[in-house]
């Protein structure tokens, strides 16, 4: 599974979230008014919540994990103060 991931997914920078910061910064431009994004971040929930303390993350559990996938609505994305990644 690891080898199937793009290299960029494994080079997350200092906090492990460089790609996620980029997605959150850009997603506002692409998500429709009633849309949302769903992102898998692995075991970086604590770091993500520390970077975006005011974000309204909706954490989605799967059969295999808890707290590794989140959703954000368009409204929640608009409220995020982006972090310089």
C-alpha positions in Angstrom: 0.0 0.0 0.0 2.8 2.4 0.9 4.5 2.0 -2.5 1.3 2.8 -4.3 1.1 6.2 -2.7 2.7 9.2 -4.6 6.0 10.3 -3.1 4.5 13.7 -2.2 2.1 12.0 0.2 5.1 10.7 2.2 7.1 14.0 2.3 4.9 16.0 4.7 7.4 18.6 5.9 8.0 19.5 9.5 4.5 18.7 10.8 3.7 15.9 8.3 0.9 18.0 6.8 2.4 20.0 3.9 0.1 18.5 1.4 -2.9 18.9 3.7 -2.1 22.6 4.2 -2.0 23.0 0.5 -5.3 21.2 0.0 -7.0 23.3 2.6 -5.6 26.6 1.2 -6.7 25.7 -2.3 -10.0 23.8 -1.8 -12.0 26.9 -1.1 -11.6 27.8 -4.8 -13.0 24.5 -6.0 -15.7 23.4 -3.6 -19.2 24.4 -4.5 -21.4 26.3 -2.1 -23.1 23.1 -0.8 -20.0 20.9 -1.3 -17.4 19.4 1.0 -14.0 17.8 0.9 -13.0 14.5 2.5 -9.3 13.9 3.3 -7.4 11.0 4.7 -4.5 12.2 6.9 -3.4 9.0 8.7 -2.4 9.5 12.3 -1.9 13.3 12.1 -5.1 14.4 13.8 -3.5 16.1 16.8 -1.1 18.0 14.5 -4.0 19.1 12.2 -6.2 20.2 15.1 -3.2 22.2 16.5 -2.6 23.9 13.2 -6.3 24.7 12.7 -7.7 25.1 16.2 -10.9 26.9 15.0 -11.8 24.5 12.2 -15.0 22.5 12.3 -13.5 19.1 11.3 -16.0 16.3 11.0 -14.1 13.1 11.9 -15.1 10.0 10.0 -14.4 6.6 11.4 -13.9 3.6 9.1 -13.9 -0.1 9.8 -10.1 0.1 10.0 -9.4 3.4 11.7 -10.7 6.2 13.9 -9.7 9.9 13.5 -7.8 9.5 10.3 -10.3 10.9 7.8 -12.0 14.2 8.0 -14.7 16.1 6.1 -15.1 19.9 5.9 -18.0 21.7 4.3 -17.6 24.7 2.1 -18.7 26.9 5.0 -16.1 25.4 7.3 -13.4 25.8 4.6 -14.3 29.5 4.2 -13.7 30.0 8.0 -10.2 28.4 8.1 -7.3 30.7 8.5 -4.7 28.9 6.4 -1.3 28.0 7.7 1.8 28.9 5.6 3.1 25.5 4.7 
